[in-house]
Amino acid sequence: MSSDIVKSPTRKAERLHHSQDRVEVLSISESTTPKKKSYSDSYFQGPKEKTLEDFEELLKDVNPLQDEFLTEEEKQHPWRQPLKLYYLVAVAAMGALIVGIDISLVSGAQIEYLKHFKITNTNITGLLAAGTTLGALVGSMLSIVLNEFIGRRGSLFVASIWSIGASLWEALAPSWKMLLAGRLMLGVSMGIISSTVPVLLSEAVPTAIRGAIASLYQQMVATGIFIGYIVDVIFVNIDEIGWRLMLGATIVPAVFEAIAVPFQVESPRWLIKKGKMEQAEKVLLAIRLSSEHALRDLVLIRKAVEEERKMTENRNLYWELLTVPSLRRELFVGTLLMLFQQFCGMNVFMYYVDYMFTDLIGISDRKAVLASLIAGFTNAIFTLPVYWIIDKYGRRSLQLWTFPIMCAMQVLALFSYYGTKWVNFGLFMLAVFVFIAAYSPANGPVPWVYCPEIFPLYVRAQGMAITTFFNYLFNFVVSYSWPDMLNKLKAQGGYGFYAAAIAAGWVLLFFFMPETKGYTLEQMGMVFEHSLGEIARYHWKCGIRNVRKLFGLATSSEPLASPYNKKLNLKMHGVEE
C-alpha cells in the first residue's frame, strides 16, 4: 500500500474547495436505496498516489450509515498509527490526570485540614470534599461555549491555565471558606476537561481503535488517583503544611498540559464543521496512517458534517435533545449510565477511604494512607484491560457482568463492622479491592466511551455537556451526602443503600442500554431509532432465552431479531452488506 505523504495539502485543499459543488451529500429517503460500495485494499494499491478527486469519485454515492471502509492493514494492525495521533491522545488524556489526582488527594488531605480548621460539621466536611464536583457543574456548561468557539484544543488550554490558578489557591487557603472557593475553582476546570477530552478522542482517532482510545480518559483518571495516593503517602507525616502540599500537587499535570496543548492538533471534525478544510486536511494527514487514509476520512467526515448542517439550520439543539425521540433516548441512556456510575458508591471509597480506615475501622493515619495507596493501585491496574475488552465484548456486556460483583462487595462491606478490628479490616479491604477491580474496567470507562459516541456530531458537544453535568451533579450528591449518611444511617446503612442502587441500576441497564459495539459514529443514530419499549422487550426475550439455556430447557434455535442489529438496520436503510 502506498505510504507516501501528500506533498501539498494546500493544493489538495483548494481542489476540495472548488469541487465542493460536485460532492453529493446523501440524504436517506424511501426512494433512495444505495448499495454498499466496494472498498478494498486493491483501491489503495493502484499505480499512482490517490488524490482527493479520486476519493470524491469513489465515495460520491456513499451513505454515511455505510461501513467504515477499513482496509485489511487497518483491521489487522489497528494500533499502527502515526506518532502525532498518539501525541494528541497523550496530551488530551493528560487532562484527566488533574481530575484523578484531586479525587485521591482530598482523601488524604482531609484528615489534616479538618483538624487544622477545626471542622466538625458534617455538611462542611461533605462540601469541601465535593466542592470540585459542584464547580464542575459550572465547567461542564461553560465547556459548551468554549468548545463551540475556540475548539477542543482551546478548551483544554483554558482548563489547564485555570487549574494552575485554582491549585495555588487551594494550597494557600487561610480558611476553610477560602479552601472551598479554591475547590470550586478547580472543579470548573475539571468540568471543562471531562466534557472535552472524550469528545476530542472520539472525533480524532480512527474507528478501528476508537473504543479503546476513548476509554483512555478513565484510565488516566485511574492513574491520577493512584498518583494522588502516592502524593498522600509522601506528605502525610509533614505537620501543618502536608495537606497544603497534597492539594497543591494538581499544579504539576496542569503545567505540563498548558505547555503541551499548543503543540497538539485540533479535532478534524470540529475544523470541518467550522469550514476550515485546509487545516482539517493537514490534521488528518498528520494523524492518519497514509495520505490515502487521510483523504478518505476527509471526504467521509465532510459528507457527514454537511448532512448534519442541513439538518440543524435554524434549530434549537438543546430543545431537540429533549424532543427528538432518538436524541431523547440517547440522552436518557447516557444520563442513566452517568447516574449509576456515581450511585454505585465508587467515589465514596475514593473521597473518604482514608477516613473509613481511621475513624470507622480504627487504624492509624499512616496505615490508612498506605491502604488507600493499594486501593489506588488496584484501580489503575484493573482499568488496563478495558483497551482489549471494550471493543471485543461490548459496552453493555461489561456493565451487566460487573454490576452484580459490585453489589455483592457493598454487602460484604456492610458486614465488616461486626468482628474484631483486624477481621473487620480484612473484610473491608477485600470488599473495597474486589469492588474496585470490578468497577475499573467497566462502570468507570464505559460511560465516558458510550456517551460521546452515541450523540450525532451536531449535538455531540451539547449532549456531552449535559451528561457530564449530570455526572458531576450525581457525584456531588453522593460525595456531599456521605458524611451525613454516616451520621444518620451509620456505615452499614450507607453500604446497604448503594448495594440497592447497584441492583436497581443493573435492572434498568439490562432493559434500556443498547449495545453500540461495531457501529461507526455516523451509524449510531440507527441504534436509537427504535423505542425504549422495543429495546426492553428484545432484552427481556434474550434474558428468558438465556435462562432457559442455563437450566437446560428447550429453547428455540431461531435467532431473535434485534431492534438495533447492525446488519438489519443497514438493510432497512437500503445499504446491502
N, C-alpha and C positions, 0 to 999 in steps of 0.2 A: 504494500500500500504506500502511496506517496506520502512522504512526511515533510515535503518542502514547505517552507513558510511563505505565505503570500508576501511579496516584497513591497507592495504598495497598497496598504489598507485604505489610504485616502482615495486612490483611483477607483478601487472597487466600491468604496462608499459612495462616490459620485455616481457610479453606474447604478448603484442601488437606488439613489435618489431619483435619477432620471427614468428608471424603469418602473417606478412605483405604480404608474397607471396600468402597467401590464400585469401586475401581480393581483390575482383574484383572491378575495377573502371569502372562503366558503361559508355560507350560512345554511344550516341544515333545514330542510323542509320535506314535506311528504313527497314532493315531486323530484327530489334530488337523492339519488341512491348511488353514490360513488363506490367503485370497487377499491379494495385495498391495493395501494400501489406497490409494485415490486421494488425493493430497495436492498441490494445485496453488496457484498464486497467487490463484485465484478465492476460496479459503477466506479468504485474508488481506484480500481487497478487499470484504468484506461491509459492510453499512451501519453496523455498530456495532463497537466495540472488543471483541475476543475476550477472554473470561475464562478462568480456569483450568478451570472446569467444561466450557467449550466444547472445550478441548483434551483433557480427560479423556474426553469422549464420543467425539471423533474418533479418539483413539488407544487406546480401551479394549481393542480386539482386536489391537493391534499386536504383531507378532513382533519381539523385539529384533534378530533377524537381518535385518530388513527394511531397505530403503534409508533413507538419512539424511534424507529429506524436505526436500531443498533446494529453495527457491523459485528462480525464474528470476533474481531480483535477486542471490541468493547465488551462483548459478552464474556469472553474467556479471560481477559485481563482488565477488569473494570478499574483496578487501582493504578493502572499505568497512566498517570495524569501528569501534566506539567507542574513544575515546582511553583509557578506563580499561583496556580489554583490552591495548592497546599499552603502557600503563604497566606492567601486570603482566608482560608479555613482557620489557620492557626491564630491570626490576628482577630478575626471575628469571635472565635471561641475564647480568646484570652479575656474578653469582657466578662464572660461567665465566671471567671476566677474571682472577680470582685464580689459577685453575688454569693458564691460558695464560701469564700473566706469569711465574710461577715456573718453568715449563718452560724459557723462554729466559733468564731472569735467571741461573740456575745455570750456563748455558753460559759466560757472560762472567765471572761471579764466581769460578768455579773456577780460572781462570787465575791469579788473585791469592791466593785463600785457600789453595790448595795450596802456594804459596811461603811465605805468611805462617805457616802451621802446620808447614812443612817436611814435608809428606806425600809419601812416595814409594811407599807400599804400595798396590798396585792394588786390593786389597779395600776399603781405607778410601776410596779415590777413588770406587769404584763405590757404596759405601754412602752417602756424602754426596750424590752425585748422585741416587741412587734412594731416599733417605730418605723423601721425601714420599710415594712410592708405597707404601712399607711402612706408613706411618701411615694412608694411605688405605684399606688393607685393614681396619683397625680402624674407620675412619669409615664405610665402606660398611655394616658390620654394625650400628654404632651408629645409623645412619640408619633402620633398621627400627623400632627402638623410638621414635625421635623422630617419624618420620612417622606412626606409629600413634597416638601420644598427644598430640602438640602440632601435628600437621598439617604441610603443606608450607611454609607461611609461617613457622611457628615454627622449623622445622628450618633454614631459610635464615638466620633471625636468629641462632640459636645458632652456626651455622657462621661467620657474619661476625664475631661477637664473638670467637670462638676464633681466627680468622685474624689479628685485630688483635694479640692477645697473642703469638701464635706469630711474627709478623713482627718484633715488637720483640725477642723472644728471639733470633732469628737474627742480627739486626743488632748486638746487643750481646754475642754469644757470645765468652767469653775463651779458649776452647779448641775443638779440633775435636770433642771429645766433647759439649760444650755446644751446638755448632753442629748436631751430629747430632740432639740432643734437640729443638732448635727445628724442624728439618726434619721430624722425626716428628710433632711437634705440628701443624705446618701441614698435613701430609698428612691428619690426622684431619678437618680442616675440608674439605679437597678431596674426601675420600671422601663426606662428607655432601652436599656440593654436587652432585657427579656423580651421586649416587643420587636426588636430589630434583628438580633442575631439569628433566630430561627428562620425569619423571612429571607434574610440575605443568603443563608446557607441553602435554603430550598430553591432559591432563584438562580444561584450561581453554579451549583455543582451539576454534573451530568446525571441523567436519570438513573443510570446503572448503579450509582453509589449514593443516590440522594438520601435514601432512608438511613443508611449507616452514618453518613456525614452529618445529617440533620440531628441525629442523636448525640453528636459530639457536644452539643450545648450542655446536656445533662451530665455527660462525662466530665466536662470541665468544671461544672458546679460541684460534682462529687470530689474532684481533685482539689478544688478550692477549699471544700470542707475539711479534707484531710490536712491540707497545708495550714488551715486555720487552727486545727487542734495541735499541730506541731508548734506553732507560734505560742499557743496557750501553755504548752509544756515548758517552753524556753523561758517565758516571762512569769510563770505562776509564783515563783518564790521571790520575785523582786517587790519589796514592800513599797507602798504608796503609789509608785508610777507604773507598776507592772500592767495594770488594766488599761492604762493610757497607751502603753506601747502595743498592747494587743489590738485595741480599736484603731490605732493609727496605722497598723500594718497594711490595711487595704490601699494605702497610698502607693505601695510598690507595684502591683499589677496595673494600677491606674496610670502611673507614669509610663510604664512600658507600652501600654495601649495608646496613650497620647502620642508617643514617639512613632509607633509603628503604623497607625492608621493612615497617615498621609501617603504612605507608600503602597497602600492596598488599592486594588481596582474597585470600581463601583459595580453594583449589580447590573448585568447586561439587560435584564428585563426592565429595570427602572429607567435606564438610559433610553431604551427603545420607546418606552411609554412616554418619555419626555421629548421624543423626536430627535434624539442625539445619535443618529445612525452611525456616523463615522466613529464616534467614541465607543459605541456598543460593539462595532466590528473589531476595533483594536483590542477591546477587552476580551472578546471571545477568541481572537487569535492568540491571546496570551494564556488563556485558561482552558483551551481545548487541545486534544491530542495532536491534531494536524489542522492545516488551513481548511481542508475539506470539511472536517467536522465542525469547525467554527462557522463556515459559510452556511452549512446545512442548518445548524441551530439558529443562526441569524434569521434565515428565511422563516423557519418554523415559529420562532418566538414572535417575529414581527406579524405574521399572519394571525396568531392568537391575540396579540395586543390590539391589532386593528379591528378584529371581530369584537373584542370586549369594549373597545372605544365606541363602536357603533351602538353597542348595547347600553352604554352608560350615559350618553349625551342627555343633558338636562334631567338627570335623575338624582334623587337623594339616596346615596348609598347606604347610610345608616338605617333609613326607613325601609329600604329594600331588604336589609338583613333581617328585619322583623316581619316583613310582609310577603316576600317572595318565598313560596313553600320550600324549594330546595335549599335556599340560603338559610332560611329559618331552621331547617333540620340540621344543617351543618353547624349553625351557631348553638343549637340545643345540645348536640352531641359533644361539641368541643367544650362547652361550659360544663357539661356533665363530667367529662374527663378531668377538667381542672378542679371541680368540686371534690371528687374522690381522691385526687392526688393529694389534696390537703387534709381531707377528713378521714384519711387512713391513720393520721397521727404521726407521720414521719417527722414533721418539723417540731412536734412536741419533744421528741427524742433529741433532735438536733439542737434546739434552742435551750433545753432545760436538762440535758443528760447529766451535766456536772452537778446541778442542784439535786437531781434524783439520787445520785450516788452519795452525796454528802448528807443531805437532810433526811432523805427517805430511807436509804439503805444504811447510812451511818459510817461511811469510810472517810478518810482524810481528804483534804483538798488535793494534795499531790496525787494520791492514788486515784481519785475521781477523774482528774485531768488525764492521767495515763490510760485509764479505762476508756475514756471518751476518744482518745487517740486511736485505740484499737477499733472502736466503732467507725471512726472516720476512714481508717484504712480498709475496713470491710466494705464500706460504701464505694470507695474508689475502685477496688479490685472487682467487685461484682457488677459494676457498671460496664466494664470492658466487654463482656460477652455480647452486649447489645449490637455491636458492629456486625457480628456474624449471624445473629438470630432474628433481628427485627425484620429483615427482608426475606429470610428463609421461612420463618414460622408465622409471620404476620403480627400486626399490632393487636388485633382482637384476641388472638390466642394467648399472647403473653399476659394480657390483663386477666383473662379468665383462669389461667393456670396459677397465677401468683396471689390473687386476692384471698383464696382460702388459707394459704400459708400465713399471710399477714394477719388474718383474723385469728387463727389459732395462736399466734405468738402474742397478740394482745391479751388473749385469755390467759396464756401462761404467765405474762407479766402481772396479771391480776392476782395470781396465786403466789407471787414472790414476796408476800408480806406476812406470812403466817408461820415461818420457821425461824431458825436461828439466823444470826446476821450473815454468816458465810453461806448458808444454804440459800437464803434469800438473794444474796449477791450472785451466786452461781445461776440460779433460775432466771434472775433478771438479765444477767449478761447473755445467757442463752437466748432468751426471748428477744432482746434488742438485736443481737447479731444475726439471728436467723431472719428476723423481720427485715432488717436492712438488706440482707442477701437476697430476699425475695423482691423487695421494692426496687433495688438499684437497676436491674436490667429491664424492668417492665414499667411499673407505675411512675417511676422517676422520669425516664426519657420519652415514653410513648406519647404523652400529651403534647410535648414540645415538637415531636415529629408529626403527629397526626393533625394538629390544628393548622399549621401553615400550609400543609399540602391539600387540605380539603376545600379551602376557600379559593375561588377564582382570582386571577391576578388583580382584576379591577377593584375587588373589595378585600384583598388579602391583608393589606395594612390595617384596614378598619376592623376586619374580623379578628386579626391577631391582637390588636389593641384592646378589643372588648374582652376576648377570652383571657388575655394577660391581666386585665383589670380585675376580672372575677377571680383569677388565680391568687392575686395578691389580697383581694378582699377576703377570700376564704382563709388565706394564710394568716391575715391579721386576726380574724375571728378566732381561729384555732390557737394562735400564739398568745393573744391577749387574754383569752378566757381561761387558759390552763391554770395560772395561779389561783384564780377564784374557784375553779372547779376542784382543785386540790383542797381548798379551804372548806368547801361545802359538801363535796361528794367523796373526798379522800382519793388517793391514787387508784384504789380498786374500782371506784365508780367511774373514774376517768377512762381507765383502760376498757372497762365494760362498754362505755359509750362508744368508743372508737371501734371496738370489735363489732358492735351492732351496725355502725355506719359502714364498715367494710362489707358486711354481709348484704346490706341494702344496696351498696354500690355494685356488688357482683351481679345481683338480680337485674338492676337497671341496665348495666352494660351488656349483660347476656342478651337482653331483648332488643336494645336500641343501637348498639355500636356495630356498624357495618365494618367489614374488612376492606382495607384500601390497598393492600399489597398488590403490586403488579400494575397499578394504574399510573399513567403519566399525570402531570399536573393538569393538562388540558382535558383529560378524560374524567377527572374526578367528579365533575358535575353529574355524570351518569349514575354514580353510586347513590346519590341522594335524590334522584328523580322520583323514586317510589316513596310512598308514605311510610311513616314510622310504624304504622299498624301492619303494613305488608312485611316490612323487615322483621318486626317482632314475631309475626306468625311463622315466617320462614325459620327463624332461630328456634322457635318452640318445636316445630316439626323435626328439625335437626336434633334437638335435645332429646325428644322422645325416642327417635330412631336410635340414637347413640346409647341411651339407657337400655333399650331392648337388646341391642347387640351385646352390651356389657353382661346382661343376665342370660344370654344365650337364647333369647326368644326369637320367634320367626319375624323377619324383617324384610320388607320389600327391597329388591335389588335395583329398582328403578331409581336413578338419581333425582334428587329434588331440584326443581328449577329455582335457582337463586334469583331474587329480585335485583341483586347487584352483581350478577355473574358477568364477567368481562366479555366473554365471547358472545353471550346472549345479547348484551347491551350494544355491542358493536354491530351485531346483525340487525337489531332493531333500528339502528341509525343508518342502515344501508351500507355498512362497511363490511366486506367479506373477509373472513380470516384466511 
